[in-house]
Amino acid sequence: IKRDVAERGRTVEDLIDRYQRIIKPMHNLHIEPTKAYANIIVPNAGENSVAIDVLREYIQRLIEK
């Protein structure tokens, strides 16, 4: 929110409207249904060092085969 307001000149009201009209419906339509097919879901992907390490080890094992 801070970045969009500062860098993109959007208002908080604009952001809330965009989230409700576009972001959330598209998430529900395209992201949520695919979770059923995921082998692993990494919450807080950029900040989840445990899950990132698990994925790194898995990929490394695939590369070594």
C-alpha positions as CSV (number, residue, x, y, z in Angstrom):
1,I,0.0,0.0,0.0
2,K,2.7,2.4,0.9
3,R,4.6,1.7,-2.3
4,D,1.6,2.1,-4.5
5,V,0.6,5.4,-2.8
6,A,4.2,6.8,-2.9
7,E,5.4,5.5,-6.2
8,R,2.3,5.1,-8.3
9,G,0.2,7.9,-6.9
10,R,-2.7,5.7,-6.0
11,T,-5.0,6.4,-3.1
12,V,-5.9,3.9,-0.4
13,E,-9.4,3.9,-1.7
14,D,-8.2,3.1,-5.2
15,L,-6.2,0.2,-3.8
16,I,-9.1,-1.2,-1.9
17,D,-11.3,-1.0,-4.9
18,R,-8.8,-2.7,-7.1
19,Y,-8.3,-5.4,-4.6
20,Q,-12.0,-6.1,-4.3
21,R,-12.8,-5.9,-8.0
22,I,-9.7,-7.5,-9.6
23,I,-7.1,-9.0,-7.3
24,K,-9.2,-11.1,-4.9
25,P,-11.6,-12.5,-7.7
26,M,-8.6,-13.4,-9.9
27,H,-6.9,-15.1,-6.9
28,N,-10.1,-17.1,-6.2
29,L,-10.5,-18.0,-9.9
30,H,-6.9,-18.9,-10.8
31,I,-4.8,-19.5,-7.6
32,E,-7.1,-21.2,-5.1
33,P,-8.2,-24.0,-7.5
34,T,-4.6,-24.9,-8.4
35,K,-3.6,-25.4,-4.7
36,A,-5.3,-28.9,-4.9
37,Y,-2.6,-29.9,-7.4
38,A,0.4,-28.5,-5.5
39,N,2.9,-30.9,-4.0
40,I,4.0,-28.1,-1.6
41,I,2.8,-24.6,-0.8
42,V,5.3,-22.2,0.6
43,P,3.6,-19.6,2.8
44,N,5.4,-16.2,2.9
45,A,7.7,-17.5,0.2
46,G,10.3,-14.8,0.4
47,E,10.6,-15.0,4.1
48,N,10.2,-18.8,4.7
49,S,13.8,-20.0,5.0
50,V,12.8,-23.5,6.2
51,A,10.6,-24.1,3.1
52,I,13.1,-22.6,0.8
53,D,15.8,-24.9,2.2
54,V,13.5,-27.9,1.6
55,L,12.9,-26.9,-2.0
56,R,16.6,-26.2,-2.6
57,E,17.6,-29.6,-1.3
58,Y,14.9,-31.3,-3.5
59,I,16.0,-29.4,-6.6
60,Q,19.7,-30.2,-5.9
61,R,18.8,-34.0,-5.6
62,L,17.0,-33.8,-9.0
63,I,20.0,-32.1,-10.6
64,E,22.4,-34.7,-9.2
65,K,20.4,-37.7,-10.7
